[in-house]
Amino acid sequence: MIASAIYDLLNVADVTNLAPVYYGTVPQQKSAPYIVFRESALPEHNKVNTKTIIHEIEIVIVSEKGKNGTAGFTVVEPIGDMIHTKLNKFSGLSGGKSVAMIRKNSEDVYYDQTSQFAVMEMVYEVRENVNETLAVVNFPQTLNVYVNGVLNQSVTVNAYNNNTINIT
């Protein structure tokens, strides 16, 4: 999940002074404008570079119908511009994640007749650098092996100072 990196990049005064940022869903009875984002696809490993995971992030900005006949577009557009400034071509550390690059794939702005809200949808591709170091564990470890959801056997794993592992 790359959500922590995106949240840290968007949860800054330049953005939150325009609209609050939410991940996943917006709390009930929240008034617009607001920003909600989610990972809209499962991350996939880049076939060329196995140390990179590609995520797709969907960001939705919602604003109430404007009193000046603009249908809220004058509210969502500057918010979208600020989000683009914060995300597009970002690389570095954010939210404990190593981001190789963020780039915008698409943007769509429309008026929702049912809710009478202006909506801007933006899709970004986020490339995450993956650190392939192993987790630190204490040995011996007992591992349970399940086959079709049923415990098949337990194995004990021992590691030694000479970098060898023994499984019994």
Secondary structure, DSSP 8 states (H G I E B T S, - for coil): --HHHHHHHHSSHHHHTTS-EEESS--TT--SSEEEEEE-S--EE-SS-TTEEEEEEEEEEEEE--TTSSTTHHHHHHHHHHHHHHHTT--EEETTEEEEEEEEEEEEEEEETTTTEEEEEEEEEEEEE---------SSEEEEEEETTEEEEEEEEEE-TTS-EEE-
